[in-house]
Amino acid sequence: MRKALRTFVGVTAAMLLILLVFSGCTKYAKEAQLQALEETKAAAQAAEQALADCKGETSALEGQLSDAKQALEDMKQEQTAVSERLAAM
């Protein structure tokens, strides 16, 4: 009985080992995995391009804001000068 149990366990272990060896992981990716990888790469590139576009737009808007602030300061100085000239009259 013990010998039969040992033989059964040995044969089962050998079968599991063979099963793992032949059906285990391969070093090659499957077509679906390659397609998913390409889609992920494309999405990442699109996101990076969108980020670059947003940074460019932010830079342009910051330039416009700076110009508007400078124009506001110029107008405030002109208003002060006009107020002083009116007070001197």
PDB file of N, CA, C and O in Angstrom:
ATOM      1  N   MET A   1       0.822  -1.193   0.000  1.00  0.00           N
ATOM      2  CA  MET A   1       0.000   0.000   0.000  1.00  0.00           C
ATOM      3  C   MET A   1       0.867   1.259   0.000  1.00  0.00           C
ATOM      4  O   MET A   1       0.599   2.216  -0.726  1.00  0.00           O
ATOM      5  N   ARG A   2       1.912   1.236   0.832  1.00  0.00           N
ATOM      6  CA  ARG A   2       2.790   2.398   0.884  1.00  0.00           C
ATOM      7  C   ARG A   2       3.540   2.577  -0.421  1.00  0.00           C
ATOM      8  O   ARG A   2       3.723   3.701  -0.890  1.00  0.00           O
ATOM      9  N   LYS A   3       3.969   1.489  -0.998  1.00  0.00           N
ATOM     10  CA  LYS A   3       4.695   1.559  -2.252  1.00  0.00           C
ATOM     11  C   LYS A   3       3.787   2.111  -3.359  1.00  0.00           C
ATOM     12  O   LYS A   3       4.252   2.882  -4.198  1.00  0.00           O
ATOM     13  N   ALA A   4       2.562   1.748  -3.377  1.00  0.00           N
ATOM     14  CA  ALA A   4       1.613   2.229  -4.379  1.00  0.00           C
ATOM     15  C   ALA A   4       1.358   3.721  -4.183  1.00  0.00           C
ATOM     16  O   ALA A   4       1.226   4.465  -5.155  1.00  0.00           O
ATOM     17  N   LEU A   5       1.288   4.158  -2.923  1.00  0.00           N
ATOM     18  CA  LEU A   5       1.079   5.581  -2.627  1.00  0.00           C
ATOM     19  C   LEU A   5       2.291   6.397  -3.071  1.00  0.00           C
ATOM     20  O   LEU A   5       2.131   7.463  -3.664  1.00  0.00           O
ATOM     21  N   ARG A   6       3.497   5.911  -2.792  1.00  0.00           N
ATOM     22  CA  ARG A   6       4.709   6.599  -3.223  1.00  0.00           C
ATOM     23  C   ARG A   6       4.796   6.657  -4.745  1.00  0.00           C
ATOM     24  O   ARG A   6       5.191   7.678  -5.308  1.00  0.00           O
ATOM     25  N   THR A   7       4.441   5.603  -5.387  1.00  0.00           N
ATOM     26  CA  THR A   7       4.468   5.563  -6.846  1.00  0.00           C
ATOM     27  C   THR A   7       3.462   6.561  -7.412  1.00  0.00           C
ATOM     28  O   THR A   7       3.760   7.289  -8.358  1.00  0.00           O
ATOM     29  N   PHE A   8       2.259   6.586  -6.817  1.00  0.00           N
ATOM     30  CA  PHE A   8       1.228   7.525  -7.262  1.00  0.00           C
ATOM     31  C   PHE A   8       1.696   8.968  -7.088  1.00  0.00           C
ATOM     32  O   PHE A   8       1.530   9.780  -7.998  1.00  0.00           O
ATOM     33  N   VAL A   9       2.278   9.301  -5.937  1.00  0.00           N
ATOM     34  CA  VAL A   9       2.771  10.656  -5.675  1.00  0.00           C
ATOM     35  C   VAL A   9       3.908  10.984  -6.639  1.00  0.00           C
ATOM     36  O   VAL A   9       3.964  12.097  -7.162  1.00  0.00           O
ATOM     37  N   GLY A  10       4.799  10.055  -6.878  1.00  0.00           N
ATOM     38  CA  GLY A  10       5.918  10.274  -7.794  1.00  0.00           C
ATOM     39  C   GLY A  10       5.448  10.510  -9.218  1.00  0.00           C
ATOM     40  O   GLY A  10       5.933  11.417  -9.894  1.00  0.00           O
ATOM     41  N   VAL A  11       4.509   9.701  -9.672  1.00  0.00           N
ATOM     42  CA  VAL A  11       3.983   9.856 -11.023  1.00  0.00           C
ATOM     43  C   VAL A  11       3.235  11.176 -11.145  1.00  0.00           C
ATOM     44  O   VAL A  11       3.361  11.867 -12.156  1.00  0.00           O
ATOM     45  N   THR A  12       2.463  11.532 -10.133  1.00  0.00           N
ATOM     46  CA  THR A  12       1.729  12.800 -10.148  1.00  0.00           C
ATOM     47  C   THR A  12       2.694  13.979 -10.176  1.00  0.00           C
ATOM     48  O   THR A  12       2.488  14.928 -10.933  1.00  0.00           O
ATOM     49  N   ALA A  13       3.744  13.930  -9.362  1.00  0.00           N
ATOM     50  CA  ALA A  13       4.733  15.006  -9.355  1.00  0.00           C
ATOM     51  C   ALA A  13       5.433  15.113 -10.701  1.00  0.00           C
ATOM     52  O   ALA A  13       5.664  16.218 -11.190  1.00  0.00           O
ATOM     53  N   ALA A  14       5.772  13.986 -11.303  1.00  0.00           N
ATOM     54  CA  ALA A  14       6.420  13.992 -12.612  1.00  0.00           C
ATOM     55  C   ALA A  14       5.498  14.589 -13.672  1.00  0.00           C
ATOM     56  O   ALA A  14       5.941  15.354 -14.529  1.00  0.00           O
ATOM     57  N   MET A  15       4.230  14.239 -13.612  1.00  0.00           N
ATOM     58  CA  MET A  15       3.274  14.771 -14.580  1.00  0.00           C
ATOM     59  C   MET A  15       3.116  16.280 -14.408  1.00  0.00           C
ATOM     60  O   MET A  15       3.045  17.011 -15.396  1.00  0.00           O
ATOM     61  N   LEU A  16       3.062  16.749 -13.171  1.00  0.00           N
ATOM     62  CA  LEU A  16       2.959  18.189 -12.921  1.00  0.00           C
ATOM     63  C   LEU A  16       4.199  18.923 -13.422  1.00  0.00           C
ATOM     64  O   LEU A  16       4.106  20.010 -13.991  1.00  0.00           O
ATOM     65  N   LEU A  17       5.359  18.310 -13.200  1.00  0.00           N
ATOM     66  CA  LEU A  17       6.599  18.918 -13.660  1.00  0.00           C
ATOM     67  C   LEU A  17       6.624  19.005 -15.186  1.00  0.00           C
ATOM     68  O   LEU A  17       7.002  20.035 -15.745  1.00  0.00           O
ATOM     69  N   ILE A  18       6.231  17.948 -15.844  1.00  0.00           N
ATOM     70  CA  ILE A  18       6.179  17.951 -17.309  1.00  0.00           C
ATOM     71  C   ILE A  18       5.165  18.965 -17.799  1.00  0.00           C
ATOM     72  O   ILE A  18       5.413  19.669 -18.779  1.00  0.00           O
ATOM     73  N   LEU A  19       4.036  19.046 -17.134  1.00  0.00           N
ATOM     74  CA  LEU A  19       3.003  19.996 -17.518  1.00  0.00           C
ATOM     75  C   LEU A  19       3.517  21.428 -17.387  1.00  0.00           C
ATOM     76  O   LEU A  19       3.280  22.253 -18.269  1.00  0.00           O
ATOM     77  N   LEU A  20       4.217  21.729 -16.298  1.00  0.00           N
ATOM     78  CA  LEU A  20       4.758  23.068 -16.103  1.00  0.00           C
ATOM     79  C   LEU A  20       5.838  23.400 -17.126  1.00  0.00           C
ATOM     80  O   LEU A  20       5.918  24.532 -17.601  1.00  0.00           O
ATOM     81  N   VAL A  21       6.657  22.428 -17.461  1.00  0.00           N
ATOM     82  CA  VAL A  21       7.735  22.672 -18.409  1.00  0.00           C
ATOM     83  C   VAL A  21       7.179  22.957 -19.799  1.00  0.00           C
ATOM     84  O   VAL A  21       7.632  23.892 -20.460  1.00  0.00           O
ATOM     85  N   PHE A  22       6.217  22.180 -20.250  1.00  0.00           N
ATOM     86  CA  PHE A  22       5.719  22.342 -21.606  1.00  0.00           C
ATOM     87  C   PHE A  22       4.630  23.391 -21.760  1.00  0.00           C
ATOM     88  O   PHE A  22       4.411  23.885 -22.866  1.00  0.00           O
ATOM     89  N   SER A  23       3.956  23.736 -20.702  1.00  0.00           N
ATOM     90  CA  SER A  23       2.890  24.729 -20.830  1.00  0.00           C
ATOM     91  C   SER A  23       3.212  26.006 -20.064  1.00  0.00           C
ATOM     92  O   SER A  23       2.328  26.838 -19.856  1.00  0.00           O
ATOM     93  N   GLY A  24       4.435  26.171 -19.653  1.00  0.00           N
ATOM     94  CA  GLY A  24       4.836  27.345 -18.881  1.00  0.00           C
ATOM     95  C   GLY A  24       4.954  28.582 -19.756  1.00  0.00           C
ATOM     96  O   GLY A  24       4.488  28.618 -20.894  1.00  0.00           O
ATOM     97  N   CYS A  25       5.575  29.562 -19.200  1.00  0.00           N
ATOM     98  CA  CYS A  25       5.750  30.835 -19.890  1.00  0.00           C
ATOM     99  C   CYS A  25       6.718  30.687 -21.054  1.00  0.00           C
ATOM    100  O   CYS A  25       7.666  29.903 -21.011  1.00  0.00           O
ATOM    101  N   THR A  26       6.454  31.448 -22.071  1.00  0.00           N
ATOM    102  CA  THR A  26       7.370  31.475 -23.203  1.00  0.00           C
ATOM    103  C   THR A  26       8.065  32.822 -23.219  1.00  0.00           C
ATOM    104  O   THR A  26       7.618  33.769 -22.574  1.00  0.00           O
ATOM    105  N   LYS A  27       9.144  32.901 -23.948  1.00  0.00           N
ATOM    106  CA  LYS A  27       9.849  34.165 -24.016  1.00  0.00           C
ATOM    107  C   LYS A  27       9.280  35.060 -25.112  1.00  0.00           C
ATOM    108  O   LYS A  27       9.735  36.189 -25.290  1.00  0.00           O
ATOM    109  N   TYR A  28       8.297  34.566 -25.841  1.00  0.00           N
ATOM    110  CA  TYR A  28       7.690  35.333 -26.911  1.00  0.00           C
ATOM    111  C   TYR A  28       6.316  35.833 -26.480  1.00  0.00           C
ATOM    112  O   TYR A  28       5.562  35.122 -25.815  1.00  0.00           O
ATOM    113  N   ALA A  29       6.004  37.062 -26.869  1.00  0.00           N
ATOM    114  CA  ALA A  29       4.694  37.620 -26.545  1.00  0.00           C
ATOM    115  C   ALA A  29       3.670  37.154 -27.570  1.00  0.00           C
ATOM    116  O   ALA A  29       3.997  36.886 -28.726  1.00  0.00           O
ATOM    117  N   LYS A  30       2.447  37.066 -27.125  1.00  0.00           N
ATOM    118  CA  LYS A  30       1.360  36.698 -28.028  1.00  0.00           C
ATOM    119  C   LYS A  30       0.927  37.917 -28.824  1.00  0.00           C
ATOM    120  O   LYS A  30       1.241  39.051 -28.463  1.00  0.00           O
ATOM    121  N   GLU A  31       0.208  37.675 -29.904  1.00  0.00           N
ATOM    122  CA  GLU A  31      -0.219  38.762 -30.784  1.00  0.00           C
ATOM    123  C   GLU A  31      -1.096  39.767 -30.038  1.00  0.00           C
ATOM    124  O   GLU A  31      -0.951  40.974 -30.231  1.00  0.00           O
ATOM    125  N   ALA A  32      -1.997  39.288 -29.194  1.00  0.00           N
ATOM    126  CA  ALA A  32      -2.871  40.190 -28.439  1.00  0.00           C
ATOM    127  C   ALA A  32      -2.045  41.052 -27.484  1.00  0.00           C
ATOM    128  O   ALA A  32      -2.343  42.231 -27.295  1.00  0.00           O
ATOM    129  N   GLN A  33      -1.017  40.468 -26.887  1.00  0.00           N
ATOM    130  CA  GLN A  33      -0.163  41.235 -25.981  1.00  0.00           C
ATOM    131  C   GLN A  33       0.620  42.300 -26.744  1.00  0.00           C
ATOM    132  O   GLN A  33       0.780  43.421 -26.259  1.00  0.00           O
ATOM    133  N   LEU A  34       1.107  41.955 -27.933  1.00  0.00           N
ATOM    134  CA  LEU A  34       1.833  42.927 -28.745  1.00  0.00           C
ATOM    135  C   LEU A  34       0.921  44.065 -29.188  1.00  0.00           C
ATOM    136  O   LEU A  34       1.328  45.227 -29.213  1.00  0.00           O
ATOM    137  N   GLN A  35      -0.311  43.721 -29.536  1.00  0.00           N
ATOM    138  CA  GLN A  35      -1.262  44.746 -29.944  1.00  0.00           C
ATOM    139  C   GLN A  35      -1.599  45.666 -28.768  1.00  0.00           C
ATOM    140  O   GLN A  35      -1.683  46.883 -28.936  1.00  0.00           O
ATOM    141  N   ALA A  36      -1.789  45.091 -27.590  1.00  0.00           N
ATOM    142  CA  ALA A  36      -2.064  45.907 -26.402  1.00  0.00           C
ATOM    143  C   ALA A  36      -0.878  46.820 -26.095  1.00  0.00           C
ATOM    144  O   ALA A  36      -1.062  47.972 -25.703  1.00  0.00           O
ATOM    145  N   LEU A  37       0.324  46.307 -26.271  1.00  0.00           N
ATOM    146  CA  LEU A  37       1.519  47.117 -26.036  1.00  0.00           C
ATOM    147  C   LEU A  37       1.587  48.282 -27.018  1.00  0.00           C
ATOM    148  O   LEU A  37       1.906  49.406 -26.629  1.00  0.00           O
ATOM    149  N   GLU A  38       1.295  48.023 -28.270  1.00  0.00           N
ATOM    150  CA  GLU A  38       1.311  49.089 -29.275  1.00  0.00           C
ATOM    151  C   GLU A  38       0.241  50.136 -28.985  1.00  0.00           C
ATOM    152  O   GLU A  38       0.486  51.333 -29.135  1.00  0.00           O
ATOM    153  N   GLU A  39      -0.938  49.694 -28.574  1.00  0.00           N
ATOM    154  CA  GLU A  39      -2.006  50.633 -28.229  1.00  0.00           C
ATOM    155  C   GLU A  39      -1.611  51.486 -27.033  1.00  0.00           C
ATOM    156  O   GLU A  39      -1.889  52.685 -26.994  1.00  0.00           O
ATOM    157  N   THR A  40      -0.965  50.866 -26.067  1.00  0.00           N
ATOM    158  CA  THR A  40      -0.517  51.603 -24.888  1.00  0.00           C
ATOM    159  C   THR A  40       0.551  52.621 -25.266  1.00  0.00           C
ATOM    160  O   THR A  40       0.546  53.750 -24.775  1.00  0.00           O
ATOM    161  N   LYS A  41       1.467  52.215 -26.144  1.00  0.00           N
ATOM    162  CA  LYS A  41       2.505  53.150 -26.611  1.00  0.00           C
ATOM    163  C   LYS A  41       1.878  54.335 -27.335  1.00  0.00           C
ATOM    164  O   LYS A  41       2.268  55.483 -27.122  1.00  0.00           O
ATOM    165  N   ALA A  42       0.900  54.044 -28.195  1.00  0.00           N
ATOM    166  CA  ALA A  42       0.235  55.113 -28.944  1.00  0.00           C
ATOM    167  C   ALA A  42      -0.497  56.062 -27.996  1.00  0.00           C
ATOM    168  O   ALA A  42      -0.462  57.278 -28.182  1.00  0.00           O
ATOM    169  N   ALA A  43      -1.150  55.510 -26.992  1.00  0.00           N
ATOM    170  CA  ALA A  43      -1.851  56.351 -26.023  1.00  0.00           C
ATOM    171  C   ALA A  43      -0.870  57.209 -25.235  1.00  0.00           C
ATOM    172  O   ALA A  43      -1.147  58.376 -24.961  1.00  0.00           O
ATOM    173  N   ALA A  44       0.264  56.642 -24.874  1.00  0.00           N
ATOM    174  CA  ALA A  44       1.274  57.401 -24.134  1.00  0.00           C
ATOM    175  C   ALA A  44       1.837  58.526 -24.991  1.00  0.00           C
ATOM    176  O   ALA A  44       2.036  59.640 -24.505  1.00  0.00           O
ATOM    177  N   GLN A  45       2.094  58.240 -26.261  1.00  0.00           N
ATOM    178  CA  GLN A  45       2.606  59.287 -27.152  1.00  0.00           C
ATOM    179  C   GLN A  45       1.570  60.389 -27.353  1.00  0.00           C
ATOM    180  O   GLN A  45       1.917  61.569 -27.400  1.00  0.00           O
ATOM    181  N   ALA A  46       0.315  60.012 -27.472  1.00  0.00           N
ATOM    182  CA  ALA A  46      -0.746  61.013 -27.627  1.00  0.00           C
ATOM    183  C   ALA A  46      -0.857  61.878 -26.376  1.00  0.00           C
ATOM    184  O   ALA A  46      -1.057  63.089 -26.468  1.00  0.00           O
ATOM    185  N   ALA A  47      -0.726  61.254 -25.208  1.00  0.00           N
ATOM    186  CA  ALA A  47      -0.789  62.013 -23.957  1.00  0.00           C
ATOM    187  C   ALA A  47       0.400  62.959 -23.833  1.00  0.00           C
ATOM    188  O   ALA A  47       0.247  64.091 -23.374  1.00  0.00           O
ATOM    189  N   GLU A  48       1.579  62.506 -24.237  1.00  0.00           N
ATOM    190  CA  GLU A  48       2.755  63.373 -24.193  1.00  0.00           C
ATOM    191  C   GLU A  48       2.605  64.549 -25.153  1.00  0.00           C
ATOM    192  O   GLU A  48       3.001  65.669 -24.831  1.00  0.00           O
ATOM    193  N   GLN A  49       2.037  64.299 -26.327  1.00  0.00           N
ATOM    194  CA  GLN A  49       1.819  65.384 -27.288  1.00  0.00           C
ATOM    195  C   GLN A  49       0.791  66.376 -26.743  1.00  0.00           C
ATOM    196  O   GLN A  49       0.959  67.587 -26.886  1.00  0.00           O
ATOM    197  N   ALA A  50      -0.263  65.868 -26.123  1.00  0.00           N
ATOM    198  CA  ALA A  50      -1.272  66.750 -25.530  1.00  0.00           C
ATOM    199  C   ALA A  50      -0.655  67.590 -24.419  1.00  0.00           C
ATOM    200  O   ALA A  50      -0.971  68.772 -24.287  1.00  0.00           O
ATOM    201  N   LEU A  51       0.215  66.993 -23.628  1.00  0.00           N
ATOM    202  CA  LEU A  51       0.896  67.728 -22.569  1.00  0.00           C
ATOM    203  C   LEU A  51       1.770  68.828 -23.152  1.00  0.00           C
ATOM    204  O   LEU A  51       1.770  69.954 -22.653  1.00  0.00           O
ATOM    205  N   ALA A  52       2.512  68.510 -24.204  1.00  0.00           N
ATOM    206  CA  ALA A  52       3.356  69.517 -24.846  1.00  0.00           C
ATOM    207  C   ALA A  52       2.505  70.657 -25.410  1.00  0.00           C
ATOM    208  O   ALA A  52       2.874  71.826 -25.297  1.00  0.00           O
ATOM    209  N   ASP A  53       1.366  70.313 -26.016  1.00  0.00           N
ATOM    210  CA  ASP A  53       0.467  71.340 -26.545  1.00  0.00           C
ATOM    211  C   ASP A  53      -0.059  72.237 -25.434  1.00  0.00           C
ATOM    212  O   ASP A  53      -0.121  73.456 -25.588  1.00  0.00           O
ATOM    213  N   CYS A  54      -0.436  71.631 -24.318  1.00  0.00           N
ATOM    214  CA  CYS A  54      -0.953  72.406 -23.187  1.00  0.00           C
ATOM    215  C   CYS A  54       0.128  73.309 -22.601  1.00  0.00           C
ATOM    216  O   CYS A  54      -0.148  74.449 -22.225  1.00  0.00           O
ATOM    217  N   LYS A  55       1.350  72.808 -22.523  1.00  0.00           N
ATOM    218  CA  LYS A  55       2.442  73.641 -22.013  1.00  0.00           C
ATOM    219  C   LYS A  55       2.697  74.817 -22.940  1.00  0.00           C
ATOM    220  O   LYS A  55       2.937  75.930 -22.472  1.00  0.00           O
ATOM    221  N   GLY A  56       2.648  74.588 -24.252  1.00  0.00           N
ATOM    222  CA  GLY A  56       2.815  75.677 -25.206  1.00  0.00           C
ATOM    223  C   GLY A  56       1.712  76.713 -25.087  1.00  0.00           C
ATOM    224  O   GLY A  56       1.967  77.916 -25.130  1.00  0.00           O
ATOM    225  N   GLU A  57       0.485  76.234 -24.936  1.00  0.00           N
ATOM    226  CA  GLU A  57      -0.643  77.150 -24.778  1.00  0.00           C
ATOM    227  C   GLU A  57      -0.525  77.945 -23.479  1.00  0.00           C
ATOM    228  O   GLU A  57      -0.826  79.138 -23.447  1.00  0.00           O
ATOM    229  N   THR A  58      -0.087  77.279 -22.411  1.00  0.00           N
ATOM    230  CA  THR A  58       0.101  77.963 -21.131  1.00  0.00           C
ATOM    231  C   THR A  58       1.152  79.051 -21.256  1.00  0.00           C
ATOM    232  O   THR A  58       0.984  80.152 -20.731  1.00  0.00           O
ATOM    233  N   SER A  59       2.225  78.742 -21.946  1.00  0.00           N
ATOM    234  CA  SER A  59       3.289  79.727 -22.147  1.00  0.00           C
ATOM    235  C   SER A  59       2.772  80.933 -22.927  1.00  0.00           C
ATOM    236  O   SER A  59       3.065  82.077 -22.580  1.00  0.00           O
ATOM    237  N   ALA A  60       2.011  80.672 -23.967  1.00  0.00           N
ATOM    238  CA  ALA A  60       1.455  81.768 -24.773  1.00  0.00           C
ATOM    239  C   ALA A  60       0.499  82.620 -23.943  1.00  0.00           C
ATOM    240  O   ALA A  60       0.527  83.847 -24.029  1.00  0.00           O
ATOM    241  N   LEU A  61      -0.337  81.981 -23.151  1.00  0.00           N
ATOM    242  CA  LEU A  61      -1.286  82.721 -22.315  1.00  0.00           C
ATOM    243  C   LEU A  61      -0.569  83.529 -21.235  1.00  0.00           C
ATOM    244  O   LEU A  61      -0.987  84.639 -20.907  1.00  0.00           O
ATOM    245  N   GLU A  62       0.507  82.974 -20.685  1.00  0.00           N
ATOM    246  CA  GLU A  62       1.288  83.723 -19.699  1.00  0.00           C
ATOM    247  C   GLU A  62       1.920  84.955 -20.336  1.00  0.00           C
ATOM    248  O   GLU A  62       2.015  86.005 -19.700  1.00  0.00           O
ATOM    249  N   GLY A  63       2.352  84.831 -21.587  1.00  0.00           N
ATOM    250  CA  GLY A  63       2.894  85.988 -22.310  1.00  0.00           C
ATOM    251  C   GLY A  63       1.826  87.049 -22.519  1.00  0.00           C
ATOM    252  O   GLY A  63       2.086  88.240 -22.342  1.00  0.00           O
ATOM    253  N   GLN A  64       0.625  86.623 -22.895  1.00  0.00           N
ATOM    254  CA  GLN A  64      -0.475  87.576 -23.071  1.00  0.00           C
ATOM    255  C   GLN A  64      -0.822  88.256 -21.753  1.00  0.00           C
ATOM    256  O   GLN A  64      -1.098  89.456 -21.723  1.00  0.00           O
ATOM    257  N   LEU A  65      -0.809  87.495 -20.669  1.00  0.00           N
ATOM    258  CA  LEU A  65      -1.103  88.065 -19.357  1.00  0.00           C
ATOM    259  C   LEU A  65      -0.059  89.103 -18.971  1.00  0.00           C
ATOM    260  O   LEU A  65      -0.391  90.166 -18.446  1.00  0.00           O
ATOM    261  N   SER A  66       1.190  88.789 -19.233  1.00  0.00           N
ATOM    262  CA  SER A  66       2.268  89.727 -18.933  1.00  0.00           C
ATOM    263  C   SER A  66       2.099  91.020 -19.739  1.00  0.00           C
ATOM    264  O   SER A  66       2.272  92.116 -19.206  1.00  0.00           O
ATOM    265  N   ASP A  67       1.764  90.885 -21.018  1.00  0.00           N
ATOM    266  CA  ASP A  67       1.537  92.063 -21.856  1.00  0.00           C
ATOM    267  C   ASP A  67       0.366  92.894 -21.334  1.00  0.00           C
ATOM    268  O   ASP A  67       0.435  94.123 -21.297  1.00  0.00           O
ATOM    269  N   ALA A  68      -0.704  92.216 -20.935  1.00  0.00           N
ATOM    270  CA  ALA A  68      -1.887  92.924 -20.417  1.00  0.00           C
ATOM    271  C   ALA A  68      -1.559  93.640 -19.107  1.00  0.00           C
ATOM    272  O   ALA A  68      -2.030  94.755 -18.883  1.00  0.00           O
ATOM    273  N   LYS A  69      -0.761  93.017 -18.241  1.00  0.00           N
ATOM    274  CA  LYS A  69      -0.368  93.664 -16.991  1.00  0.00           C
ATOM    275  C   LYS A  69       0.486  94.897 -17.263  1.00  0.00           C
ATOM    276  O   LYS A  69       0.343  95.921 -16.595  1.00  0.00           O
ATOM    277  N   GLN A  70       1.373  94.793 -18.247  1.00  0.00           N
ATOM    278  CA  GLN A  70       2.209  95.939 -18.596  1.00  0.00           C
ATOM    279  C   GLN A  70       1.358  97.082 -19.146  1.00  0.00           C
ATOM    280  O   GLN A  70       1.578  98.247 -18.815  1.00  0.00           O
ATOM    281  N   ALA A  71       0.381  96.735 -19.992  1.00  0.00           N
ATOM    282  CA  ALA A  71      -0.518  97.749 -20.539  1.00  0.00           C
ATOM    283  C   ALA A  71      -1.320  98.397 -19.420  1.00  0.00           C
ATOM    284  O   ALA A  71      -1.531  99.610 -19.443  1.00  0.00           O
ATOM    285  N   LEU A  72      -1.766  97.626 -18.453  1.00  0.00           N
ATOM    286  CA  LEU A  72      -2.508  98.163 -17.314  1.00  0.00           C
ATOM    287  C   LEU A  72      -1.643  99.135 -16.521  1.00  0.00           C
ATOM    288  O   LEU A  72      -2.111 100.205 -16.130  1.00  0.00           O
ATOM    289  N   GLU A  73      -0.394  98.774 -16.282  1.00  0.00           N
ATOM    290  CA  GLU A  73       0.509  99.667 -15.551  1.00  0.00           C
ATOM    291  C   GLU A  73       0.729 100.965 -16.325  1.00  0.00           C
ATOM    292  O   GLU A  73       0.740 102.046 -15.737  1.00  0.00           O
ATOM    293  N   ASP A  74       0.904 100.857 -17.642  1.00  0.00           N
ATOM    294  CA  ASP A  74       1.083 102.061 -18.466  1.00  0.00           C
ATOM    295  C   ASP A  74      -0.143 102.963 -18.378  1.00  0.00           C
ATOM    296  O   ASP A  74      -0.017 104.183 -18.273  1.00  0.00           O
ATOM    297  N   MET A  75      -1.333 102.359 -18.421  1.00  0.00           N
ATOM    298  CA  MET A  75      -2.568 103.139 -18.346  1.00  0.00           C
ATOM    299  C   MET A  75      -2.737 103.783 -16.975  1.00  0.00           C
ATOM    300  O   MET A  75      -3.235 104.904 -16.874  1.00  0.00           O
ATOM    301  N   LYS A  76      -2.324 103.081 -15.915  1.00  0.00           N
ATOM    302  CA  LYS A  76      -2.403 103.666 -14.565  1.00  0.00           C
ATOM    303  C   LYS A  76      -1.464 104.858 -14.453  1.00  0.00           C
ATOM    304  O   LYS A  76      -1.812 105.867 -13.839  1.00  0.00           O
ATOM    305  N   GLN A  77      -0.273 104.748 -15.042  1.00  0.00           N
ATOM    306  CA  GLN A  77       0.661 105.872 -15.003  1.00  0.00           C
ATOM    307  C   GLN A  77       0.120 107.051 -15.794  1.00  0.00           C
ATOM    308  O   GLN A  77       0.252 108.205 -15.385  1.00  0.00           O
ATOM    309  N   GLU A  78      -0.496 106.742 -16.940  1.00  0.00           N
ATOM    310  CA  GLU A  78      -1.088 107.817 -17.748  1.00  0.00           C
ATOM    311  C   GLU A  78      -2.238 108.468 -17.002  1.00  0.00           C
ATOM    312  O   GLU A  78      -2.395 109.688 -17.057  1.00  0.00           O
ATOM    313  N   GLN A  79      -3.048 107.677 -16.303  1.00  0.00           N
ATOM    314  CA  GLN A  79      -4.161 108.221 -15.528  1.00  0.00           C
ATOM    315  C   GLN A  79      -3.641 109.131 -14.416  1.00  0.00           C
ATOM    316  O   GLN A  79      -4.209 110.193 -14.159  1.00  0.00           O
ATOM    317  N   THR A  80      -2.569 108.715 -13.767  1.00  0.00           N
ATOM    318  CA  THR A  80      -1.983 109.524 -12.698  1.00  0.00           C
ATOM    319  C   THR A  80      -1.461 110.845 -13.273  1.00  0.00           C
ATOM    320  O   THR A  80      -1.647 111.907 -12.681  1.00  0.00           O
ATOM    321  N   ALA A  81      -0.808 110.761 -14.428  1.00  0.00           N
ATOM    322  CA  ALA A  81      -0.276 111.974 -15.054  1.00  0.00           C
ATOM    323  C   ALA A  81      -1.402 112.925 -15.446  1.00  0.00           C
ATOM    324  O   ALA A  81      -1.286 114.132 -15.236  1.00  0.00           O
ATOM    325  N   VAL A  82      -2.486 112.404 -16.012  1.00  0.00           N
ATOM    326  CA  VAL A  82      -3.630 113.225 -16.409  1.00  0.00           C
ATOM    327  C   VAL A  82      -4.285 113.838 -15.172  1.00  0.00           C
ATOM    328  O   VAL A  82      -4.669 115.008 -15.196  1.00  0.00           O
ATOM    329  N   SER A  83      -4.415 113.081 -14.113  1.00  0.00           N
ATOM    330  CA  SER A  83      -5.002 113.597 -12.865  1.00  0.00           C
ATOM    331  C   SER A  83      -4.159 114.729 -12.299  1.00  0.00           C
ATOM    332  O   SER A  83      -4.694 115.722 -11.807  1.00  0.00           O
ATOM    333  N   GLU A  84      -2.841 114.579 -12.368  1.00  0.00           N
ATOM    334  CA  GLU A  84      -1.951 115.647 -11.874  1.00  0.00           C
ATOM    335  C   GLU A  84      -2.060 116.905 -12.729  1.00  0.00           C
ATOM    336  O   GLU A  84      -2.043 118.017 -12.202  1.00  0.00           O
ATOM    337  N   ARG A  85      -2.172 116.734 -14.056  1.00  0.00           N
ATOM    338  CA  ARG A  85      -2.313 117.893 -14.929  1.00  0.00           C
ATOM    339  C   ARG A  85      -3.649 118.593 -14.701  1.00  0.00           C
ATOM    340  O   ARG A  85      -3.725 119.821 -14.752  1.00  0.00           O
ATOM    341  N   LEU A  86      -4.708 117.812 -14.448  1.00  0.00           N
ATOM    342  CA  LEU A  86      -6.016 118.422 -14.187  1.00  0.00           C
ATOM    343  C   LEU A  86      -6.008 119.170 -12.862  1.00  0.00           C
ATOM    344  O   LEU A  86      -6.625 120.228 -12.736  1.00  0.00           O
ATOM    345  N   ALA A  87      -5.301 118.613 -11.865  1.00  0.00           N
ATOM    346  CA  ALA A  87      -5.229 119.279 -10.566  1.00  0.00           C
ATOM    347  C   ALA A  87      -4.416 120.571 -10.655  1.00  0.00           C
ATOM    348  O   ALA A  87      -4.660 121.512  -9.900  1.00  0.00           O
ATOM    349  N   ALA A  88      -3.459 120.617 -11.570  1.00  0.00           N
ATOM    350  CA  ALA A  88      -2.620 121.813 -11.713  1.00  0.00           C
ATOM    351  C   ALA A  88      -3.359 122.917 -12.441  1.00  0.00           C
ATOM    352  O   ALA A  88      -2.943 124.072 -12.345  1.00  0.00           O
ATOM    353  N   MET A  89      -4.398 122.638 -13.140  1.00  0.00           N
ATOM    354  CA  MET A  89      -5.135 123.675 -13.898  1.00  0.00           C
ATOM    355  C   MET A  89      -5.880 124.563 -12.993  1.00  0.00           C
ATOM    356  O   MET A  89      -6.552 125.487 -13.451  1.00  0.00           O
TER     357      MET A  89
END
